[in-house]
Amino acid sequence: MATKSEVINLIKQKIVDSEVYVENLKGDDHLQVTVISSEFNGLSLVKQHQLVYSALKEELASEAIHALALKTETPN
């Protein structure tokens, strides 16, 4: 299982200017993650999500994160 702080740190390493919010949905391996970043400007939703997934690639592959509900947005 990946802790909330580990998930936040991994995403912030990949998307430096991001604000990251993590909630446990069911157990510690089912997560709701919201990422806000200006790096998402001009990217499709699919590309935004791929960027976040790439930051969590090992955790998803090892099932440290079993389920991920992801929301991405740009700052206001």
Residue pairs with C-beta under 8 A, 6 or more apart in sequence:
1 27
1 28
1 29
1 64
1 65
2 10
2 28
2 29
2 56
2 59
2 64
2 65
3 28
4 22
4 24
6 59
7 20
7 22
7 31
7 33
7 56
7 59
7 65
8 20
8 22
10 55
10 56
10 59
11 18
11 20
11 33
11 35
11 52
11 55
11 56
12 18
12 20
13 55
14 51
14 52
14 54
14 55
15 35
15 37
15 39
15 51
15 52
15 55
17 37
17 38
17 39
18 35
18 36
18 37
18 39
19 35
19 36
19 37
19 75
20 33
20 34
20 35
20 36
21 33
21 34
21 35
22 31
22 32
22 33
23 31
23 32
23 33
24 30
24 31
24 32
25 31
25 32
25 67
25 69
26 67
27 66
29 63
29 64
29 65
29 66
29 67
30 66
30 67
31 65
31 67
31 68
31 69
32 69
32 71
33 52
33 68
33 69
33 70
33 71
34 70
34 71
34 72
34 73
35 48
35 52
35 70
35 71
35 72
35 73
36 72
36 73
36 74
36 75
37 72
37 74
37 75
38 74
38 75
39 51
40 48
40 51
40 72
40 73
40 74
41 74
43 51
45 72
48 72
49 70
49 72
52 70
52 72
53 60
53 68
53 70
56 65
56 68
58 64
59 65
60 68
